[in-house]
Amino acid sequence: MRISDLFDTDTRNRKLKALAALGAIIVAVLLIEVITLLQYRYIHHTMEDELDYHNESELTLKAVLVKSMLNTHEQMVRNYMWPVQRQIGRPDPLYQVLHRVVRTNNEVMSSFVAFVPKDEELYEPCAVRIGDSIITKQVAGEHHDYTLREFYKQVIEQDESNWSDPYLDEASGEHVTTFAVPLKDENGQTVATFGIDLSTKGIIDTLNTRHNYPSTFFLLLTEDGKLISHPDTSKTDQSDVATVVKMINDSTCLRRLSSSRHSRIIQFKDKENGLGYAYYAFMKGKPHWQMVMVCYDAEVFSKLKDMRRKMLLLMLGAFLLLGFILYRANQYVKRLNDSKLSRERTDSELRIAQGIQSEMLPENRITRPEVAISGSQVTALEVGGDLYDYFVRDEKLYFCIGDVSGKGVPSSLVMAVVHSLFRSVSQHESNPAHIVQSINENACEGNKTNMFVTLFVGVLDLPTGRLRYCNAGHDAPLIINSEVKELSVTANLPVGVISGFKYTQQQEILPSGTSMFLYTDGLTEAADMTHKLFGMDRIVSTAKQCLKQGQTSPEQLMSAMHVAVTGFVGKATQSDDLTMLALYYHQPEETVVLSDSITLPNDVRSVPELNQFIQSVGQRLNLEAAMTSQLMLAVEEAVVNVMNYAYPIGTVGEVNISAQCTDKDIKVIITDEGKAFDPTTTNKADTTLNAEERPIGGLGILLVQQLMDTINYERSNGKNVLTLKKNYKSNDK
């Protein structure tokens, strides 16, 4: 065999390997593309189901807001019925009452009393808003026969209050709807109708504010399908409006029921041949109008489609990069031996693992006035087994610190698992003992290496300073305020030792101005060149020095500890991971501008008294009517939930509602002595129901969360304490 044949064989082998690598990449690309396509279809189908849910939720919420607005005006008319009846035979006082009705509400265009004709004589005193003025006059005559009007016929014939379908008022040029009630004499005979003409502008504005998607718009139709509201022409294609209205009124048009069967859905094509969805349903009760929500496929699924395009580009780039890496790796193998290559790969993986581990630690600072918190970690090897984490949820600071037995890669893997478990469990659990219990059960499962974790988990309630904590074999933290002391802890077993072990919860009130210092044994067991340990006494001494100098912020405490331990160990090699976590709790002073409370029995029939209390708070704070209505709706829902669930059937109890108002925030504190009941963890109510179909408070915790800024629940001294907070100075909701 010639030498040239050997080179040819080697060349052919390299080409075959290159072709095999290229073929593998192509197969991988096709396989991942198929998987991506299947994922896309699944996500798209899931988003369609979620679209039904979210759109029906928004449709229901808008219906509730419109109904609430109409109910407010209905109640106003009924409040004025008695003054109007008293002045039926006295024209001048009657005009004064009608003038007051129009003056007290800017959305009321006019108020009138239409008398049942005697001897065919028409008489309709009226107060009419003209610009900034209110004119009172008798408007009935040959050019205005109110007996032919819809509102008059319905009220007289049905002998009950009624809303008319909106119509164009020729005098003002605005669309109005009329609400009227019958007025009776002392013999019970209907002698007149009393009512108001309400501008539909407020209803239209309510419908077309704050949508899930920018191009979404709402329509309001009469019961027989006539268009009431006209969305903003600058943001909405009027041809789409006409198409939707036409299809809703076309009985032959194909439509389907939503997944909850509470609304109907029509698909249509816009002028650019894009797909749109129209969700519509009838409002319950009177007026029996149709509520319509319109959204577009291109906008709903735009992020999903954009994500798919980016994933395809990323995959293409990734495989091009992979091909390049494979090529370079092939060249690199020729220059290095197997052992050196293996070592470099190991070092590279450790660096990546170190980066990943560092990224798992919290980077964001807590931007709350009540608390400052900071942590640091120095690993003995490339990767470590210490962990710490913190975040704020529902007015509570959740934090933990832990130390995995051993060092290196195995410990880092356990650390990652425990860190992820803490994050996932504490997202829906506020009892630290239950959090540790859940982590322990997962850590014990399949733990053939018998690795364990010392762990401390704390939950600090920011409004009250109540610290609930659970210790699992970890070093006791230091509490620093007027003195330095160790927090009293029950040791318990470390996590991962015994499945089913019952962990205990402890609690303590942190006074304002208290610092807390947590650490792992890498601090106490830091050794100098003579193997002498840093020890607990030096930690306490350093903390006392910080307290004496007034340097008790988290950064100052950790900096002082770092300087102390670094100076102690000198040039000695670090033998264990060193992790520190410090927090400072402070209750900011607030200027209280209003403080009031009311105590009600656990009876839903006392809800009107509750609403009067909230209205009084709103009036004293000069809140807008919409803000007061939102606050009333949220507080009513929360209080009714407490009445229904905190007290068993047949149990007599009380619910205290306290309003604490600063110059920025409204804080409503609902307290009861019933059984432990956390409404924030109950199942959300069916928000697809219309207002008349749900019981009082039926919108559930979902509506309360939408209307309020924060919700916080605490069980304190045998009482349920639910706090609702709303910022009324810079409200974005």
Secondary structure, DSSP 4 states (H G I P E B T S, - for coil): --HHHHHHHHHHHHHHHHHHHHHHHHHHHHHHHHHHHHHHHHHHHHHHHHHHHHHHHHHHHHHHHHHHHHHHHHHHHHHHHHHHHHTTT-HHHHHHHHHHHHHT-TTEEEEEEEEPPBTTB---EEEEEETTEEEEEE--BTTB-GGGSHHHHHHHHHTS-EEPPPEE-TTT-SEEEEEEEEEE-TTS-EEEEEEEEEETHHHHHHHTSS-SSTT-EEEEE-TTS-B-----TTTS-HHHHHHHHHHHH-TTS--EE-TTSSSEEEEEE-TTS-EEEEEEEEPSSSS--EEEEEEEHHHHTHHHHHHHHHHHHHHHHHHHHHHHHHHHHHHHHTTS-HHHHHHHHHHHHHHHHHHHHHHHS--SPP-BTTEEEEEEEE-SSSS-SEEEEEEEETTEEEEEEEEESS-SHHHHHHHHHHHHHHHHHHTT---HHHHHHHHHHHHHTT-TT---EEEEEEEEETTT-EEEEEEESPPPPEEESSSEEEPP----PPBTSSTT-----EEEE--TTEEEEEE-HHHHT-B-TT--B-HHHHHHHHHHHHHHTT--SHHHHHHHHHHHHHHHHTTPPP-S-EEEEEEEE------EEEEEEEEEES-GGGHHHHHHHHHHHHHHTT--HHHHHHHHHHHHHHHHHHHHHTS-TT---EEEEEEEEESSEEEEEEEE-SS---GGGSPPP-TTS-GGGS-TTTTHHHHHHHHSSEEEEEEETTEEEEEEEEESSS---
